[in-house]
């Protein structure tokens, strides 16, 4: 089964917001993909002994994923670095959703996201259309 990594702001995001879209994505895609959600771990941001672990575990998830689903709802250093690593270094397919119109998107995000959709629902539909094979008998 293919894997999807759920990439998006956590550190400077309200936990409810960071968790809500990931829960919805898991509900919609979990039947067809293994979901790699970085929030499944119980690390505390800004604690010295957790910083390296957070980054290493997240990078391992990105390496394991076939597709990166990105919530690009605000600028985020961690999100940007994961997108760059996934796209540029690993050649992964990166599907983002963003409330920003194209002209307001950061050029780096535009360059390293394979596709940017206007909503989570549109991103899920895109992934389902292009990565879930339908067999008709």
Backbone as CSV, one residue per row, in Angstrom:
resi,resn,N_x,N_y,N_z,CA_x,CA_y,CA_z,C_x,C_y,C_z
1,UNK,0.847,-1.176,0.000,0.000,0.000,0.000,0.896,1.245,0.000
2,UNK,0.567,2.203,-0.854,1.330,3.452,-0.891,1.140,4.229,0.407
3,UNK,2.125,5.109,0.677,2.095,5.896,1.909,1.991,7.382,1.581
4,UNK,1.230,8.095,2.427,1.102,9.548,2.320,1.556,10.171,3.628
5,UNK,2.453,11.146,3.515,2.898,11.918,4.674,2.082,13.199,4.751
6,UNK,1.546,13.504,5.922,0.729,14.695,6.139,1.618,15.830,6.640
7,UNK,1.946,16.729,5.746,2.898,17.806,5.980,2.158,19.130,6.183
8,UNK,2.529,19.859,7.216,1.922,21.165,7.436,2.305,21.709,8.790
9,UNK,2.006,22.982,9.027,2.405,23.628,10.275,1.892,22.893,11.514
10,UNK,2.777,22.757,12.490,2.406,22.202,13.794,2.886,23.155,14.884
11,UNK,4.164,23.526,14.827,4.799,24.270,15.905,4.104,25.591,16.224
12,UNK,3.779,26.370,15.223,3.156,27.670,15.446,1.683,27.663,15.050
13,UNK,1.083,26.491,15.104,-0.317,26.327,14.718,-1.127,25.942,15.942
14,UNK,-2.344,26.396,15.996,-3.263,25.944,17.027,-3.413,24.441,16.876
15,UNK,-3.252,23.693,17.964,-3.270,22.232,17.860,-4.553,21.713,17.241
16,UNK,-5.662,22.330,17.546,-6.918,21.886,16.951,-6.900,21.987,15.443
17,UNK,-6.324,23.055,14.910,-6.242,23.243,13.457,-5.276,22.223,12.855
18,UNK,-4.129,22.061,13.479,-3.125,21.123,12.974,-3.660,19.692,12.964
19,UNK,-4.450,19.349,13.942,-4.982,17.990,14.056,-6.219,17.771,13.185
20,UNK,-7.061,18.799,13.070,-8.350,18.638,12.378,-8.186,18.227,10.912
21,UNK,-7.337,18.947,10.161,-7.211,18.601,8.746,-6.557,17.228,8.567
22,UNK,-5.649,16.887,9.480,-5.011,15.572,9.393,-6.019,14.450,9.663
23,UNK,-6.913,14.681,10.593,-7.964,13.696,10.868,-8.862,13.520,9.641
24,UNK,-9.268,14.620,9.035,-10.112,14.553,7.830,-9.388,13.840,6.692
25,UNK,-8.118,14.175,6.483,-7.339,13.527,5.421,-7.229,12.028,5.670
26,UNK,-7.007,11.652,6.913,-6.899,10.234,7.262,-8.219,9.520,7.012
27,UNK,-9.325,10.142,7.378,-10.642,9.550,7.139,-10.888,9.339,5.649
28,UNK,-10.485,10.292,4.832,-10.758,10.234,3.397,-9.779,9.340,2.625
29,UNK,-8.542,9.246,3.085,-7.515,8.528,2.333,-7.041,7.233,2.985
30,UNK,-7.352,7.045,4.256,-6.820,5.918,5.014,-7.199,4.545,4.509
31,UNK,-8.280,4.455,3.777,-8.702,3.156,3.219,-7.778,2.712,2.084
32,UNK,-7.185,3.677,1.390,-6.381,3.379,0.208,-4.880,3.570,0.399
33,UNK,-4.500,4.246,1.479,-3.097,4.567,1.719,-2.752,4.365,3.188
34,UNK,-1.493,4.095,3.459,-0.984,4.156,4.825,-0.674,5.622,5.095
35,UNK,-1.214,6.154,6.174,-1.049,7.568,6.497,0.073,7.735,7.522
36,UNK,1.004,8.615,7.202,2.101,8.948,8.113,1.825,10.347,8.663
37,UNK,1.321,10.386,9.886,0.943,11.639,10.539,1.987,11.974,11.597
38,UNK,2.722,13.082,11.438,3.764,13.407,12.417,3.203,13.693,13.809
39,UNK,1.915,13.975,13.909,1.330,14.276,15.214,1.028,13.009,16.028
40,UNK,1.311,11.858,15.460,1.122,10.611,16.216,2.170,10.472,17.320
41,UNK,3.222,11.245,17.209,4.272,11.221,18.225,3.977,12.264,19.289
42,UNK,4.468,12.055,20.484,4.161,12.957,21.589,5.380,13.776,21.992
43,UNK,5.968,14.463,21.004,7.102,15.330,21.309,6.591,16.726,21.608
44,UNK,7.339,17.441,22.421,6.997,18.824,22.739,7.955,19.740,21.983
45,UNK,7.384,20.647,21.184,8.212,21.610,20.466,8.946,22.509,21.439
46,UNK,10.089,22.963,20.986,10.929,23.903,21.729,11.578,23.298,22.971
47,UNK,11.626,22.000,23.065,12.391,21.343,24.120,13.671,20.814,23.482
48,UNK,14.800,21.164,24.061,16.089,20.845,23.460,16.226,19.363,23.156
49,UNK,15.821,18.508,24.069,16.022,17.077,23.855,15.078,16.493,22.821
50,UNK,14.057,17.220,22.393,13.128,16.714,21.387,13.392,17.254,19.985
51,UNK,14.088,18.374,19.858,14.251,19.036,18.560,14.835,18.115,17.493
52,UNK,15.942,17.472,17.795,16.559,16.585,16.810,15.683,15.379,16.509
53,UNK,15.027,14.849,17.525,14.136,13.712,17.307,12.969,14.084,16.391
54,UNK,12.386,15.245,16.609,11.263,15.693,15.774,11.689,15.721,14.315
55,UNK,12.803,16.369,14.036,13.273,16.494,12.660,13.624,15.131,12.078
56,UNK,14.342,14.305,12.805,14.751,12.997,12.281,13.556,12.090,11.989
57,UNK,12.591,12.049,12.895,11.404,11.224,12.657,10.591,11.755,11.478
58,UNK,10.467,13.079,11.369,9.724,13.652,10.242,10.432,13.360,8.920
59,UNK,11.750,13.498,8.888,12.491,13.186,7.669,12.365,11.714,7.297
60,UNK,12.345,10.841,8.297,12.161,9.418,8.021,10.785,9.165,7.402
61,UNK,9.758,9.831,7.911,8.415,9.696,7.330,8.394,10.189,5.888
62,UNK,9.039,11.319,5.623,9.081,11.848,4.258,9.772,10.846,3.336
63,UNK,10.871,10.246,3.790,11.584,9.234,2.989,10.685,8.041,2.676
64,UNK,9.892,7.624,3.649,9.033,6.448,3.476,7.811,6.719,2.611
65,UNK,7.408,7.978,2.521,6.169,8.317,1.820,6.345,8.295,0.306
66,UNK,5.270,7.930,-0.370,5.221,7.999,-1.828,4.662,9.345,-2.282
67,UNK,3.776,9.904,-1.469,3.106,11.169,-1.764,3.178,12.031,-0.509
68,UNK,3.380,13.325,-0.695,3.364,14.272,0.411,2.119,15.134,0.229
69,UNK,1.237,15.144,1.226,0.052,16.003,1.213,0.341,17.171,2.144
70,UNK,0.296,18.400,1.596,0.753,19.579,2.317,-0.383,20.556,2.580
71,UNK,-0.500,20.958,3.836,-1.374,22.069,4.188,-0.517,23.330,4.141
72,UNK,-0.667,24.086,3.063,0.092,25.326,2.882,-0.838,26.498,3.224
73,UNK,-1.205,26.578,4.507,-2.124,27.620,4.955,-1.419,28.832,5.540
74,UNK,-0.108,28.711,5.743,0.690,29.825,6.256,2.155,29.476,6.050
75,UNK,3.015,30.486,6.035,4.442,30.187,5.929,4.898,29.358,7.135
76,UNK,5.711,28.352,6.866,6.213,27.470,7.920,7.582,26.951,7.496
77,UNK,8.566,27.183,8.318,9.925,26.727,7.997,9.968,25.210,7.855
78,UNK,9.413,24.488,8.818,9.449,23.030,8.770,8.725,22.479,7.555
79,UNK,7.557,23.016,7.263,6.783,22.570,6.097,7.581,22.822,4.818
80,UNK,8.145,24.001,4.688,8.926,24.342,3.490,10.121,23.415,3.320
81,UNK,10.791,23.115,4.414,11.968,22.239,4.329,11.567,20.819,3.953
82,UNK,10.459,20.334,4.510,9.985,18.994,4.153,9.585,18.928,2.680
83,UNK,8.920,19.971,2.182,8.515,20.011,0.777,9.753,20.006,-0.121
84,UNK,10.738,20.831,0.186,11.959,20.875,-0.618,12.658,19.522,-0.611
85,UNK,12.807,18.953,0.566,13.483,17.652,0.691,12.736,16.576,-0.103
86,UNK,11.429,16.539,0.059,10.628,15.518,-0.623,10.705,15.660,-2.140
87,UNK,10.569,16.875,-2.619,10.529,17.105,-4.059,11.911,17.084,-4.692
88,UNK,12.796,17.920,-4.195,14.113,18.105,-4.814,15.056,16.941,-4.557
89,UNK,15.117,16.483,-3.325,16.075,15.435,-2.977,15.562,14.027,-3.268
90,UNK,14.261,13.793,-3.055,13.728,12.441,-3.170,12.858,12.212,-4.403
91,UNK,12.462,13.298,-5.069,11.620,13.160,-6.259,10.194,12.705,-5.965
92,UNK,9.695,13.028,-4.770,8.346,12.625,-4.404,7.305,13.537,-5.039
93,UNK,6.115,13.017,-5.165,4.973,13.775,-5.673,4.404,14.555,-4.497
94,UNK,4.312,15.875,-4.626,3.878,16.751,-3.539,2.580,17.455,-3.946
95,UNK,1.502,17.151,-3.232,0.199,17.766,-3.487,-0.128,18.662,-2.303
96,UNK,-0.321,19.951,-2.579,-0.615,20.913,-1.520,-2.020,21.469,-1.689
97,UNK,-2.548,21.978,-0.586,-3.770,22.768,-0.662,-3.513,24.060,0.086
98,UNK,-4.082,25.146,-0.463,-3.764,26.465,0.073,-4.908,27.446,-0.166
99,UNK,-5.143,28.320,0.812,-6.138,29.368,0.597,-5.590,30.529,-0.235
100,UNK,-4.271,30.527,-0.499,-3.648,31.631,-1.213,-3.904,31.535,-2.718
101,UNK,-4.266,32.649,-3.361,-4.297,32.628,-4.824,-2.864,32.475,-5.342
102,UNK,-2.737,31.982,-6.542,-1.422,31.687,-7.123,-0.444,32.846,-6.970
103,UNK,-0.895,34.070,-7.233,0.001,35.231,-7.190,0.537,35.497,-5.785
104,UNK,-0.109,34.961,-4.755,0.350,35.172,-3.378,1.146,33.988,-2.829
105,UNK,1.268,32.940,-3.606,2.048,31.776,-3.170,3.538,32.071,-3.293
106,UNK,4.303,31.592,-2.327,5.738,31.747,-2.367,6.299,30.990,-3.572
107,UNK,7.194,31.604,-4.358,7.743,30.921,-5.531,8.404,29.587,-5.208
108,UNK,8.989,29.455,-4.027,9.625,28.190,-3.646,8.578,27.097,-3.467
109,UNK,7.443,27.451,-2.886,6.377,26.454,-2.717,5.785,26.091,-4.081
110,UNK,5.619,27.085,-4.942,5.101,26.804,-6.286,6.063,25.886,-7.033
111,UNK,7.339,26.139,-6.924,8.337,25.340,-7.639,8.417,23.901,-7.139
112,UNK,8.312,23.703,-5.825,8.570,22.378,-5.282,7.318,21.588,-4.904
113,UNK,6.150,22.177,-5.067,4.907,21.409,-4.965,4.525,20.987,-6.379
114,UNK,4.225,19.733,-6.565,3.838,19.249,-7.878,2.515,19.865,-8.301
115,UNK,1.599,19.990,-7.345,0.258,20.517,-7.609,-0.211,21.257,-6.365
116,UNK,-0.801,22.448,-6.564,-1.404,23.180,-5.455,-2.888,23.338,-5.751
117,UNK,-3.706,22.826,-4.859,-5.162,22.865,-4.987,-5.727,23.896,-4.016
118,UNK,-6.971,24.332,-4.236,-7.560,25.342,-3.349,-8.099,24.804,-2.019
119,UNK,-8.237,23.478,-1.884,-8.804,22.931,-0.648,-8.311,21.513,-0.405
120,UNK,-8.481,21.062,0.829,-8.161,19.675,1.173,-8.992,18.722,0.318
121,UNK,-10.275,19.023,0.166,-11.160,18.163,-0.620,-10.665,18.018,-2.053
122,UNK,-10.241,19.129,-2.654,-9.715,19.069,-4.019,-8.433,18.256,-4.086
123,UNK,-7.595,18.374,-3.071,-6.355,17.590,-3.032,-6.651,16.104,-2.889
124,UNK,-7.596,15.771,-2.034,-7.994,14.366,-1.864,-8.535,13.823,-3.182
125,UNK,-9.408,14.577,-3.830,-9.953,14.139,-5.127,-8.840,13.921,-6.142
126,UNK,-7.874,14.838,-6.172,-6.749,14.728,-7.095,-5.953,13.449,-6.827
127,UNK,-5.653,13.202,-5.563,-4.901,11.996,-5.195,-5.687,10.742,-5.557
128,UNK,-6.964,10.739,-5.239,-7.791,9.569,-5.551,-7.836,9.330,-7.061
129,UNK,-7.986,10.392,-7.829,-8.069,10.259,-9.286,-6.774,9.734,-9.895
130,UNK,-5.651,10.190,-9.385,-4.379,9.854,-10.024,-3.603,8.710,-9.377
131,UNK,-3.967,8.311,-8.161,-3.162,7.303,-7.478,-3.933,6.077,-6.991
132,UNK,-5.250,6.097,-7.117,-6.027,4.929,-6.724,-6.554,4.280,-7.992
133,UNK,-6.090,3.083,-8.252,-6.503,2.363,-9.450,-7.857,1.718,-9.212
134,UNK,-8.780,1.976,-10.126,-10.109,1.381,-10.047,-10.124,0.161,-10.986
135,UNK,-10.530,-0.960,-10.451,-10.651,-2.181,-11.274,-12.128,-2.474,-11.467
136,UNK,-12.537,-2.551,-12.716,-13.939,-2.860,-13.035,-13.997,-4.270,-13.588
137,UNK,-14.907,-5.047,-13.065,-15.041,-6.436,-13.544,-16.323,-6.587,-14.297
